[in-house]
Amino acid sequence: MKRRDSLKYMLVGTIAGATVTSTTSCKTEIDDAKGVVKDNTKNLYGRIPSEIEHDDKVNVETYFNEHEMLTIATLCDIILPATPSAGSATEAKVPDFIEFIVKDLPGNKLPFRGGLMWLDTEANQRFEKRFIDCTPEQEIEIIDDIAYPDPDGEKPEMAPGIKFFNQIRNLTMTGYYTTKMGFEDLGVTSNFANVWDGVPEEVLANHDVDYDPEWLAKCVDQSKRNDIAEWDEEGNLLT
């Protein structure tokens, strides 16, 4: 099974219990021409004025710098790269979602900034460069050590990186699979009406009853399923 598929199936059973969640999901965009945050949350169903006000305050705040955001984007696409059938995490604007969550839940600020610093420190020690300046092979070498840690715990110095990667992996999965792109990748088709052909004949026979032919023609005719029923003044079904 491919890594992306493994993550997908894990998410189906665990997304409701993700480490941190937000009702905003990936709804914040950046206007590159002006460098201004565009808030797309005001029209979300069920948002009350106090929630809108709170989101406005979070959206105008800047916490991560450009280098940190590029590092987050690199990590997101390592976790969920593009495939022939689905877009990447950055295409679904997952880095924006992660930034919002970190600002929305301030307890995540220092741990995330510290995790990003740890990543650059590790890259510098191994390759004398920042993480985002490493080759893809060098990046994966570091990620493999924190995404799939030694089960015997023989590398305690990797513990901060392991904890950070678990957090950003959880947020990447949550952010991606709460977008339209993520829903399509999961094969979610949303709700749709079932076709009802009445009570099965064997069940009717067990109770020694059957349908009145006239009623059956009016109520269980699938060609008329979108018609609105009409009754006369005495409650008799007309159509």
N, C-alpha and C positions, 0 to 999 in steps of 0.2 A: 504494500500500500504506500502511496506517495505521502511525503510529509504534510503537504497541504491538506490532503484528504484526512489524514489522521487528526490534524488540528480541527478540521471542520466537524468531524464526528464527535470529538471530545466536547466541542462547543455546544452542540445540540442538547446535551444533557446537563451542561454546567453554566450556560450563559446567565441564567436567573440568579446564580450564586456567585457572580464574578466579584473580584476583590473590591472594585469600585465601579459605580455606575452613574449615569446621568440621564435625565429625561431629555436633554438637549441633543445628545448624540452629535453627529458630524454636521452641524448646521451653521457653523461659522465660516465665513470666507474672507479672504484678504483681497482688497482692491489694489492690485500691484501698481497701478498708475499713480495712486494717491497715497498708498501705504496706510489706508484706513480700514479698520475692521468693519465689515458689513454684517449687521445682525439680521439673521434670517429666522429668529426664534419667535418674533412677535405674533406670527400667524399660526403657530403651532396650536393644535386643538387642546383646549383645557388649560392654557396658560393664564394664570390670574395676574392682576397688575403687580403685586409684590414680587412674583416670580420673574416677570418681565423686567422689572427694575433691577432685581438682583443680577440677572443675566447681562443687562446693559453694563453694570459696573464691572463684571468679570471680563466682558469682551473688550472693554477699552483699556484694561490693564495689560502691560507688557512685562513678562517675567523672563522667559527664555530669550537669549540673544540669538543672532543669526547662526552662529556656529553651533549652538546647542540644538536649534531647530533642524539644521542640516543633519546633525548626528542622529536625532530622533527619527527623521525621515529615512535615513540609511538603515537603521535598525528595523523600522516598520517593514521596509521592502525586503529585508533579509528574512523576516518572519513570514510575511505573506507577499511573495513576488507575483508578478503578473503571470498568467498562464494563457494558453490559446482560448480558454473559455471564460476567463474572469480577469478583471483588472487588479492592479496591485493595491497595496494598502495606501500608498500616497495618492493614487488616482481616486480613492474613496475619501481623501482628505483626513485620514486617520491622524496624522501629526497635529492638525488643528484640534481634533477631538481630545488628544492627549494633553495639549496645552490648556484647553479649557478645563479639563478635569483637575489638573494640577493647581490651577488658579482657583477653581471652585472649592476644592478641598485643600486648604493651605498646608495641612499636615504633610502633604506629598511634596512640597516645594524643595525643602532641603534634601530629603532622600533622593529625589530625582536629579537634582543638580549634583549631588555627591556621586550618584551613580554614573553620570556622564563624565565627571572628572576622573573617576576610577577607570573608566574605559579608555580615556586619553592617556592616563598614566601608564596603564598596561600596554597600550600600543607603543608608547614612547620607550618603555623598557625593552620591549621585544624588537621593535623595528625603527626606533628613533624618529617617529612621526606621529601625528595625531591620527585618531581612528579613521576619520573620513578621508585621510590622505593615504591610507593603506591600500594595497591591491585587494581585489575581492578575495583572493586566496588567503591573504593575511588577516582580513576581517573575519573570515569563517574560522580560521585557526583559533582566534580569541573566542568567538561565539560558541564554538564547539565545547570549549572548556567551561563555559558558564551555563549553556543551555542543556548540556548533558554531563553534569558534574560526576566526579569520581564517587561511586557509591560508598567507598570505604573512607571517604573524607580525608584522603592523604594530602590534599592541597588546601589547608585552611585559609591561606592567603586569598583564595578565590571566593570566599564566602560573601563579601560585599557585592562582587559582580554577579554572583548567582542570585542573590536576593533582588538586585536591581533588574536583572533580566527577566525574572519571574513576573515582576510588576509590569514591566513594559510589554511583555508578551500577553499578559492578561488584558491590558488596555487595548492593545492592537487588535486582539480577537474581538473584544466587546465593541470597539469602535467600528470595525469593518462589518461585522455581521449584524449591526443595527442600522445599516444603510440599505438603500435599494439594491446597490451592487452586491452587497453581501447576501441579501435575501435571494437574489437571482442565483448566486453561486450555490446556495443551499437548496435551491429548487422550490422555494416557498411560492405557492400559487395563490395564497390568500383564500378567503372564504368564497364559496359559490353554492348556488342552490342545488339541492339534490333533486332527482326525478323520482316522484312518488307514484307508484302504480296501484296503490291501494293495499289493503291487507291481503297477504298471500292466500290463495284458494284453499290450501290445506288447513290453514288456521280457521278460516270461515267454516269449513266442513266440520272441524272438531267441535264447533259451537252451534252447528246446525243452523247457520244463517247464510244469507247471500246478499249481494247488492241488488237493489232495484235497477233494472237495465237503464231506465231513464235517468236516474241519479248518477249512475256510473258514467253514462255518456257525457253528462254535463260536468262532472267533477274530476274525472280521471282521464280526460282527453288531453294528451300532452300537446296537441296542436293548439289548444286554447289556454295553455298554462299562463300566458301573460294577459289574458282577458280579465277584466274586473267584473266580479259577480254582481248580479242585480236581483233583487227580490221584489215581489209585489207587496201591497199593503197588508196582506194576511200572512206574510212571511214565507211565501212559496218562492222557491228558486226559479228565476226566469232564464238566466243565461249563466 
